[in-house]
Amino acid sequence: MIGLVYGERMTVEWSRYSDDELRRVAAETDAYLAKNALKEVLSESSMLMTNMIQLVPVTSENLLSGHLHPLFEAESDLLASTTQGRLGLYKQAIASLRGVLELGLLSIYWDVNDTAHLDIQEWLHGKKDTPGFRAIGKKLGTIPAVEAALLEIPDTLPQAQALAHEISGYVHSRGRRNSTAALIPQSNRPVFSESALKKWLSLRERVLKVVLTFTLLKYPLGLQITPLSAKFGLGGPAGGFVEPFVRERFLAHLGSEKSALLQRISNADKNAQATAAQIRSLPDLTPEQWREDMLRDDRSWVQMMGYEGWRRTYDVRPVGDDETDADQRKREAYAESLRSWAQESGLMTQDGALVWRQTRSSADQ
């Protein structure tokens, strides 16, 4: 009986880390990041994977092919790694970075010949093993822009391979130095460690830089100025392009030497130059067209989630420092106008929006 009670207590108390300890480590991590001005840096770099997904071309031919699956998985692994790092699970956070690195490069591997929607299928459906890192590197080396980069920075691929080897050490706990015991003083509980956090942050930065480098070498249009919002409003191309501020984010993350090299390679790409020039030659949307576009987009979201859902989800932008009282009144008037339309259309709630869509669907049949 005593053994049974003790065993039950052990199961409850020792089968997982304490929520209180995890919250404490998370608070210490947040305080450290804020004190060292790293919170914004971490948030900014977290957007890189999303921006790289935006850069991959999406066409009617590849739309539902699953060609973006590796990058979606890499983005998920990055979020998991960041969560684990915040909670003091440093070895696990580093191990998750392997998925970010390998899946990020694997996305390019499948699209070397612009046929990822075809070449990925066997792997996507579990009929083909994931290529090893050597095979991935060898195929990436056939991309003309990568060949050009290797002429100026020959260790571009070897550095990526060395990084993969270093991270793999934590995945397999290659000796004590690549284990939890080496990262924190007490390996059986979550503990905040400045040195371990710095190690993870450094590896995270290097992984993102490697994936970003090869992504931009494959898709050089990412370093051309393409003012999408100014030309298309909210209905721009689904993939293959990024906004100018995203280009600036890419360049800032690469560092001066590598950004200069990749910019030169992008500028030498005739297709990238021609496509970007074509977009820039389009007329800018007028303020009236912008207002109409925004109203059309907001109404489509109200039709999906109801006005109340739209207000909670999309109408949450904080008041800017340069926003006047008149600007705020315009925002409130816009929201009220949208509310009146939603109320008249029976779209105030998500349930109302569902009924509205079902009615429309029945009418169209």
Secondary structure, DSSP 8 states (H G I E B T S, - for coil): -HHHHHHHHHHHHHSS--HHHHHHHHHHHHHHHHHTT-HHHHHHHHHHHHHHHHHS---TTTTTTTTTHHHHHHHHHHHHHHHHHHTT-HHHHHHHHHHHHHHHHHHHHHTTTS-HHHHTHHHHTTSS----HHHHHHHHTTSHHHHHHHHH-TTHHHHHHHHHHHHHHHHTT-SGGGSHHHHSS-TTS----HHHHHHHHHHHHHHHHHHHHHHHHH-GGGGS---HHHHHTT---SSS---HHHHHHHHHHH-HHHHHHHHHHHHT-HHHHHHHHHHHTS----HHHHHHHHHHHHHHHHHHHHHHHHHHHTS-----TT--HHHHHHHHHHHHHHHHHHHHHT-SSHHHHHHHHHHHHHHH-
